[in-house]
Amino acid sequence: MVRALGEFEAGTAPPSDEEEDLTDQITEVRAILTEMPMSARNRRTGMSLIARLQKARNSETAQGGRRHRLLKRYWREARAQRKRAFHDWLPCLRAQRTSLSASDKMAKIPKQSQISA
């Protein structure tokens, strides 16, 4: 998860499905605008649609945009789960350590036969 967030922030992450869909839609609308004869009003409407699609694509890919916020949230959730797992693991580790130290103490105490000899 850290790698995905780092790649996104560096700008090297592959485009998301939503970003690709928006790019395809922009390309299609531009092709329609250039190929078909239309009134100035319809052309302005098409240009307005392209502007809205570009704005949606930019909000998807920009720092602080939807995808960035999701990646940061996933990263925080993963970090919290690791932290909880570590805190749950510590008592087990301490219990194992005390049981080992108790068995070491037992091994160091000489047997009765060793004392009287």
N, C-alpha and C positions, 0 to 999 in steps of 0.2 A: 504494500500500500504506500509505503514511503517512496518507493521508486516511481509509482504512477503519479503521485502528487509532485514529486521533483521534476519528472518529465513534463507535466502540464505547466508548471511554473517556469520551466526553462523554454517552453514552446516547442519541444521535440515530441510531444505525445501525439499518437495518431488521432485523426479526427473521430469524433463520436458518430454514432448512427444518425443522431438528430442533426448534427452539423452537416453531414453529407446530404441528408434529405433537404435541408434548407438550401444548400448550395445547388443541388439539382433543380429545386423549384425556381431559384433565381435565374439559372441558366435557361430553363424552359420559358419563363415569362419574357426574358430578353429576346429569345429566339422568336417568340410570337410577335413581340413589338416590332422587330426588324423585318419579319417576313410578311405580315399582313397589313394591308392598307386600312387605316382607321382614322377616326376623327381626332382632333386635338384633345378633346375631353377624354376619350378612351385611352389615349396615349398617356395623359397626365395620371389617370387612374392606374394604369399599368406601372408607371414610374413610382407612384405612391406605394403600390404593392411591393415593388422591388425594395424600396427604402425600408418598409416595415420588415420584410424578410431579412434584410441585411442587419437591421437593428436586433432582431431576434437571434441571428447567428452570432453577432458580436457579444450579446449578453450571455450566450452559451459558452463562448470561448475566452472571454476576457477574465482578467484577474478579478476575483470577487463575484464573478458570474455564477450561474447555476451549477455548472459542472465543477468549478473550483470549490464552491461551498460544499457540494456533495463529497468531493474527495477529501476535503479537510475534516468533514464530519466523520467519514469512514475511518480516517486516520486517528481521530480522537477516540472513537469507539474501540478501535483495535488496541490503542495504548491503554485505555481503561481496563479492557479485558486482560491484557498482560499484567497490569498492575494488580488486579484482583487475584489472578492466578498466582502471582508471586507472593502476595500476602497470605493466601491460603496454603501455599507450599511451605512457608517459613515455619509454622508450628510443627509440621511433619518433620522437617529437617531438624528442628530443635529436639523433638522427641527422639528421633533416631540418634542424635548426638548424645543425649543424656543416657539412653539405653546402652550405647557403646561405651561411654565412660563408666557406667556402672559395671559392665562386664569386665572392663579393664581393671577396675578396683578389685573385683573378685579374683582376677587372675594374679594380682600382686600380693594378696594376702596368703601367707604360707599355710600349708596344710598342717594338721596336728602332727602327722608323722614326720614332717620335715623339721618341726621345732624340736622334738624330743630326740632326734638322732644325733 
